[in-house]
Amino acid sequence: MARLRPIDAERRRQSDAGPDFSEALARGLQIMAAFSEDRRQMSLSDVARVVDLPRATVRRALHTLTYLGYVETDGRLHRLTPRILRLASAYLTSNTVTTVLQPACERIAREVGESCTAAVLQADEVVMIARALPAQLLPVGAGIGYRLPAYCSALGRVLLAALPDDTLTAYLARTEFVEITPYTVTDPAWLKEEILRVRAAGFAFVDQEAEYGFRSIAVTLRKFDGTSIAALNIGVRSERATAEVMFGSYLTLLREAAEELRPQLI
């Protein structure tokens, strides 16, 4: 086993992961997650810098991932292969929530002619687990697996609103609120008030805070026992639908869908 760097040894001492925690597996997953839209292919040095791991550790992980078919290389640059989709497929096909929500997203997208997305809260971000676009819209931009900060997205705010008070307070205290667009609200006090308003209203509307020129309205999806399990939204380019339309027919459609889905979300 390779010797740990002092900084990694200290992290291990401070961690509560336990003796069965696999450092090698964690590092392999960290390296796979380092690839993104902005980092589609990277050299060994690039990967080591992004994940802050020794080159020797990254070299072994990349060799293993290449042998298993998840990464390919031309000898200098490394990139993910389509085989990586097996990991996403395993989640999507084994998760009954996703199985139920995808048809609902497709129906809503056809009805309103706009995108419809379902997402869950993971750590401090929302992760899209189902998404549909109408035929007339090109499938570009965010898709299944895409992440957004929770604080500035409609999906995120309805999911944050469902958190217990102490959990929400902890989230607001630890989160660095970044101005993603000129419209992004970053004031923690205002965000807390807004999330509490969302909790009372049962929906969230966000206008150009997560993406310039894009607005979204979302509702909470609850299980049969009332537990919040996901969020459902309709998102549009700003010029395609006014706020009044979204507060009217779009919100009604989302609320109806949430009620129809509730008995199926077990």
Buried (B, 14 or more C-beta within 10 A) or exposed (E): EEEBEEEBEEEEEEEEEEEEEEBEEEBBEBBBEBBEEEEEBBEBEBBBBBBEBBEEBBBBBBEBBBEEEBBBBEEEEBEBEEEBEEEEEEEBEEBEBBEBBBEBBBBBBEBBBBBBBBBBBEEBBBBBBBBBBBEEBEEEEBEBBBBBBBBBBBBBBBBBBBBEEEEBEEBBEEBEBEEBBEBBBBEEEEBBEBBBEBBEEBBBBBBBBBBEEBBBBBBBBBBEEEEBBBBBBBBBEBEBBEEEBBEEBBBEBBBEBBEEBBEBBE
